[in-house]
Amino acid sequence: MAGNEVPFSDSLKTQANMQQSLPFQNVPKADVSDKQTLLAVLQFLKKNNLKGTEELLKREASIKDDDVRPQTSSQSETDVSHALAAYKSADDPSLFTDYYTDLKTFIESCLDAHKVELSVILYPVFIHMYLEMVYNEHESYAILFFRRFSKEQEDFYQEDLQKLATVTKKEHMKGNELMESFKASKFVIKMSRDSYNHLKRYLQENKMKPLLNIIQEHLFIDVFDGVPRTKQQIDATSGALLGESERDANKVKVFYGLLKEPDINMPLEEEDEPPEGEDKPKKKKPKKDPLMMKKSKNDPHAPAFNRIPLPEMKDQDKMEKITAYREALKRVKVGRDNPPTICFYTVLNSYQGVTSIDMSEDSSLLCAGFADSTIRVFTTSSHKLRSMKTAAELDNIDRDADDVLERMMDDRSATDSKLLTGHSGPVYAARFSRDRKYLVSCSEDGTVRLWSLLTWTNLVCYKGHNHPVWDVEFSPYGHYFVSVGHDRTARLWATDHHVPIRIFSGHLSDMDCVKFHPNSNYIATGSNDRFIRLWDILNGNCVRLFSGHKGSVQALCFSPDGRFLASSGVDSVVLLWDIATGGLMAQMKGHTDTVYSLCFSRDGGVLASGGLDNSVKLWDVIKVLQEVDTDADTSIPSSVHVNDSTGLLIGSWATKATPVLCIHFTRKNLMIASGPAALTEEKSPHKT
Amino acid sequence: MASPVKSSPRDAQVMGAILKEMGVTEYEPRVVNVMLEFVYRYVTDVLEDAKVYCNHANKKSLDAEDIKLAVQCRMDHSFTSPPPRDLLMEISKHKNSQVMPLIKPYTGLRLPPDRYCLSAPNYRMSSHKAVKKHQARIQIGLPQFQQRINLSQMSMTPGFLAGKLGAGGPHLTVVSKPGMGVPAVTIVTKPSGQQTMTAKPAIRISTGTSLNSLNQNRTFHQVVSTSSSHAGPQHTIQFQPLQSTTTSLITNQSMNPLKRKMEDDYDNPS
């Protein structure tokens, strides 16, 4: 039966590399009609088991078998319909049910070790079988098939299945976005070599042609050499729209270190702290403080300082740094034995509907974006908010005075809060810049606006997204900001360009949150398709793909040292990722509803999360780091251990009825959380 | 919230069933009403459009093709969806291949060119317009008014009064003389030691009868004092301009000498 082995012969002939894929026919974009006829002929040959002729035809017509990665294969409209045409087969739909049940029984009969790995294949096979039946207009069969088997799929796929259930006719297929993602990209599954061989043998023996077609065309099986994974391990990283992330996606080197801080001459002799008077002579020497020592060495994992252009530090920035450093010296060490103090700011009586809250880096300002398209900035310290004097008055002040920054502010305008109006839709995010001079906000009207916090006016309106923008963030060094929205792109802007300077696209569904890496060279985006991607700003490439969330990703946070990324969302599980390898380090379960805010403490030892379940939870990151097995070979998925212990939770604190929208650690490690009070009338005791 | 009550109309029950099938289990009762309104409006619009297409194709009755066309047109028009993924990849590839723009050093506020900013003034002062209007009215016999606009200590634009004015700037007053019935524009200048008044400022007074039915006496009174002392008397030029253009000329250039020249005053025809 040499003929039967031919489709797999290519995979056998290839050299012993770790990754293999079943041959995929990638057709050159020459002549569409000719291509189609060729493919139709190929299909016919395949159906009738004329494998030899098939190979010959492939070689002669120079149709290459390429290994195409799902994320990079882009297909135009014609290709989608062409891919749909590949579904055209005269197979009897009733056979599909038989094939599926046969596959199921086969998997059940396997060894336990292989069973879990192979059962992952059931979901994509189910989807594609269903879609094939719909395309061939066997509607009743399709509906029966769907009803019978959809409940057996994993829980986290049920939402997608619900959306797919609306596709019952061929015409529905064209407009459905979810369906197009399934068609255009391959579903990725990681499998150990043993299981893979098992599957191959079974399919070869039973000659199930449609099944073979589906697996060949729509699945990408990332084969690795090693022990098969356990259910727990598989569950940890599955759940995304298109399966898992393949290992190739996480191979690029990422510079996750922090930028080398320029040496600032710390004028510490001006320190006015009486208790430390005796230390004064010592302070003139460079202080041997762990905070500074790390930064002065050359970190091999840190990017070069000029890798991306960054604004140079002005005197004001240097003063800011010195103040920050002084405050950092007084930092309280927080951990399991010493949980941080939490201060909660509640926004009361906000009839307008608070959509976002953010605090400035030095914790002196708090801004809230509302659903009525306004933004309000509050001061948390005793300094009131003042606006700058008018141009006429500014002419009269002495510019060389030391306190010119104070003199230029108009004291008559001092208030506790300022209102910023300008957007024409609910404001979904409002963020401060590090130097507290600017505020950037984005809204449902598709614009991103830059506001000056000195004059309290709108400076620029950046129009680029034509659809609602869900999140925006300023770079830690200023000058750049990035916005993500419904149109599935992230755009990097500089304040002095009215068009974006980078566009990051690749997600399959809209992007819900974005964060800058502390070294300002990378951004992380979380999306509705349950993937998290790390992008390199310099060239716009996606350097990491994290899969594992089972629901849309709503919150992201980088650790202060830049090595880890924490994420969470609708599935209410907080995941901790290692950026260097792209692997999952820990799963923290405890929340019962969507988590909207995450924040690491200033020393990176504690992770705080808060969300719709009206509570704040603290997680022990130090414990995760201690328990990490550094000898594990991260390229083999089965040897990576995900920390899942319930001992990671330090504590949980609940508010009365306030979802937590913002969590922030001050420079001294005091925790501040904020949210809108959701007191409703039904809770009132006087209601009859 | 519960699905619609059994006694609710059939349409509402259908809407409830649709919501349930799409997985929406919790919703306020009013959602059904709002959705029904949307459905009615959408369907009506589509049917109307389909009717138009049907008539255009000279068909006797509506059929599925007309409806399909109507739906498609409406989709492209109102419900724009984000661009397809491959188009986005193309655009981003193109954009990301460009080098990161360098940051200009030593700039204060880094903003896009003024055209793209919202920092331009969106208002214009129109007080001189009021002067003009009043004057026009005076020409047809409205009672006199008194208006004094005193601009002191303002440096004049060099082009005025043939240049050569000394330091300390001239004064400009618009004074109406009672009994004259027309306002007078007085230009008060410090002595410059020159016979600047030989070249008359580009102000001409003409007895344009067409504009004025009253035909009042206009006097052009020019007092030139050629005293050379610095503390000397002031030069005055008095005249009663008739044409609005001339007043606007004077008032414009003198009213806002600090005004940037590039900002054109559209009222000024000169």
Chai-1 contact restraints between the chains, C-beta under 6 A:
chainA,res_idxA,chainB,res_idxB,connection_type,confidence,min_distance_angstrom,max_distance_angstrom,comment,restraint_id
A,S74,B,D86,contact,1.0,0.0,6.0,A-B,restraint_1
A,S74,B,M89,contact,1.0,0.0,6.0,A-B,restraint_2
A,S76,B,D86,contact,1.0,0.0,6.0,A-B,restraint_3
A,Q162,B,G23,contact,1.0,0.0,6.0,A-B,restraint_4
A,I308,B,M100,contact,1.0,0.0,6.0,A-B,restraint_5
A,P309,B,M100,contact,1.0,0.0,6.0,A-B,restraint_6
A,P309,B,L102,contact,1.0,0.0,6.0,A-B,restraint_7
A,P309,B,I103,contact,1.0,0.0,6.0,A-B,restraint_8
A,P311,B,I103,contact,1.0,0.0,6.0,A-B,restraint_9
A,N458,B,L118,contact,1.0,0.0,6.0,A-B,restraint_10
A,V460,B,C117,contact,1.0,0.0,6.0,A-B,restraint_11
A,H467,B,P82,contact,1.0,0.0,6.0,A-B,restraint_12
A,D487,B,P82,contact,1.0,0.0,6.0,A-B,restraint_13
A,R488,B,P82,contact,1.0,0.0,6.0,A-B,restraint_14
A,T489,B,L88,contact,1.0,0.0,6.0,A-B,restraint_15
A,T495,B,R110,contact,1.0,0.0,6.0,A-B,restraint_16
A,D496,B,R110,contact,1.0,0.0,6.0,A-B,restraint_17
A,D496,B,L111,contact,1.0,0.0,6.0,A-B,restraint_18
A,D496,B,P112,contact,1.0,0.0,6.0,A-B,restraint_19
A,H498,B,P112,contact,1.0,0.0,6.0,A-B,restraint_20
A,H498,B,Y116,contact,1.0,0.0,6.0,A-B,restraint_21
A,R502,B,N96,contact,1.0,0.0,6.0,A-B,restraint_22
A,I503,B,S92,contact,1.0,0.0,6.0,A-B,restraint_23
A,I503,B,K95,contact,1.0,0.0,6.0,A-B,restraint_24
A,S505,B,L88,contact,1.0,0.0,6.0,A-B,restraint_25
A,S505,B,M89,contact,1.0,0.0,6.0,A-B,restraint_26
A,S505,B,S92,contact,1.0,0.0,6.0,A-B,restraint_27
A,N539,B,N96,contact,1.0,0.0,6.0,A-B,restraint_28
A,G540,B,N96,contact,1.0,0.0,6.0,A-B,restraint_29
